[in-house]
Amino acid sequence: MSSNNAAAGDPARGSQAPALDAGRAWAPRLRTARRPSLGFPLSFPLGAPSWPASVPRPPKRSALGVDYETAWARRYPVRLARAAYTELVTKPVMAAVAQPSVVGTDRFEAVHGPVIFAANHASHLDAPLVLSVLPDRWRNKTVTLGAADYFFTSRLRALYFSFTTNAVPIDRVRVSRRSAQQAALLIDQGWSLLIFPEGGRSPDGWAREHRGGAAWLAARSGRPVIPVYIKGTGRLLPRGSKRLYLGKTTVTFGAPIPPDVPARHLVGRIEAAIAALADEVSTDWWSARLRAARGETPSLMGPQASEWRRAWALGPSPKDSARRPPGERRWPPRP
């Protein structure tokens, strides 16, 4: 009661009391807001500034997929470790499982500088198999372009494939400027590329239509394309299978294809060169050359027939041989 009377008896204080009380109430808050925090983490400018609550945060950038950084896999200590891994693990395993026969490495011995190895794709064995049979000067400076949506979906997978096959993520679902620029930059830095122009593994063992990635990189960099035909891996570890079979494979390298035509025409030349190598493996070099000159090379896409006929045209698989009793005849007979 006395306080109210005092306020009422002092006209000056009575008129300013609400303002003074409000100032006393807010003063500690203002001083607290201006005082720098000495706790952890440090406040701005020694630490990151606070984010305004009224402003939505941008989506966090993923560190996997096409954004996975693989520069560490091309540093010299990692390259030495990968070379040792290839000699001690990859080559012995491929020799035991795939038993590769290698043809044509002499056809590109005179090439100096980076090249683009373009191969058909039927199995996950293709990349380690090709890398295991490449001459040393190519193997240790070759990068494998791998699907970002398959090989780089987790940190463990990304780490494993980046180390063992020197894989770099590319976006095969859509055209990605980042993927194309990174691959082109690697060529400029002296790295060769191993690329599968089909964009993925064959679903039935026969090849699919080529995409333009290898041709575009060759036209952009001016480096030649080395066609590669891989036979047999689709039977040892086909798409969708979790069982690995033992068998024989063949890796055939072709002559360099210079990028002296536009990329849209180079796509067809690369596909025709791989088809000619497949014909060479099935017959002989001279017959395959004659058919290529006449434009009669068999298509890599197989016969336009029913599913069982396309499977039979590929020949016997290790799976069929394992199930067939010894001495049992096969139908239909093959010449």
QUIJO-V276578 format. One record per backbone hydrogen bond with DSSP energy under -1.0 kcal/mol. CO is the residue of the C=O (numbers start at 1). NH is the residue of the N-H. E is the energy in kcal/mol with one decimal. If there is no record, write none. Layout:
BEGIN
co->{CO;CO}
nh->{NH;NH}
e->{E;E}
END
This chain:
BEGIN
co->{1;2;3;4;5;6;10;11;12;13;16;17;18;19;20;21;22;23;26;27;28;29;30;31;43;43;52;64;65;70;71;72;75;76;77;78;79;80;81;82;83;84;85;85;86;89;90;91;92;93;94;94;97;98;101;103;104;108;115;116;117;118;121;123;125;126;127;128;129;130;135;135;136;138;139;141;143;144;146;147;147;152;154;155;156;157;158;159;160;161;161;166;168;170;176;177;178;179;180;181;182;183;184;185;186;187;192;193;194;195;196;197;212;213;214;215;216;217;218;224;225;226;227;228;229;231;232;233;236;238;249;250;251;252;257;258;262;262;263;265;266;267;268;269;270;271;272;273;274;275;276;277;278;279;284;285;286;287;288;289;290;291;299;300;303;306;307;308;309;312;317;318;319;320;325}
nh->{5;6;7;8;9;10;14;15;16;17;20;21;22;23;24;25;26;27;30;31;32;33;34;35;46;47;55;67;68;73;74;75;79;80;81;82;83;84;85;86;87;88;89;90;91;93;94;95;96;97;98;99;247;249;251;253;107;111;193;226;195;228;202;126;129;130;131;132;133;134;138;139;140;141;142;192;194;168;170;150;151;65;158;159;160;161;162;163;164;165;167;144;146;148;180;181;182;183;184;185;186;187;188;189;191;190;143;117;145;119;199;211;216;217;218;219;220;221;222;116;257;118;254;120;252;250;235;237;245;241;101;231;103;229;225;260;265;266;267;269;270;271;272;273;274;275;276;277;278;279;280;281;282;283;288;289;290;291;292;293;294;296;302;207;305;310;311;312;313;315;321;322;323;324;328}
e->{-1.9;-2.6;-2.4;-2.2;-3.0;-1.3;-2.8;-1.7;-1.2;-1.4;-2.3;-2.6;-2.2;-2.2;-2.4;-1.9;-1.9;-1.9;-2.4;-2.4;-2.1;-2.2;-1.9;-1.3;-1.3;-1.3;-1.2;-1.5;-1.6;-1.2;-1.5;-1.3;-2.4;-2.1;-2.0;-2.7;-2.3;-2.0;-2.3;-2.7;-2.1;-2.5;-2.6;-1.5;-2.9;-2.4;-2.7;-2.3;-1.8;-2.7;-1.9;-1.3;-2.2;-1.0;-2.7;-3.0;-1.6;-1.0;-2.1;-2.7;-3.1;-2.4;-1.5;-1.4;-2.1;-2.6;-2.4;-1.7;-1.1;-1.0;-1.5;-2.7;-2.0;-1.3;-1.1;-3.1;-2.8;-2.5;-2.3;-1.4;-2.4;-2.7;-2.6;-2.5;-2.3;-2.6;-2.0;-1.7;-2.8;-1.7;-1.5;-1.3;-2.4;-2.9;-2.0;-2.7;-2.2;-2.3;-2.4;-2.3;-2.0;-1.7;-2.0;-1.5;-2.6;-1.8;-3.1;-3.4;-2.4;-1.9;-2.1;-2.8;-2.6;-2.3;-2.2;-2.6;-2.5;-2.5;-2.4;-1.9;-2.7;-2.0;-2.7;-1.2;-2.5;-2.0;-1.1;-2.4;-2.3;-1.9;-1.7;-2.7;-2.5;-2.6;-2.2;-1.9;-1.0;-1.9;-1.5;-1.4;-2.3;-2.1;-2.4;-2.1;-2.1;-2.0;-2.1;-1.7;-2.0;-2.1;-2.1;-2.0;-1.9;-2.0;-2.2;-2.1;-2.3;-2.3;-2.2;-2.3;-1.6;-3.3;-1.0;-2.3;-1.7;-2.1;-2.2;-2.4;-1.9;-1.4;-2.1;-1.9;-1.2;-1.6;-1.8}
END
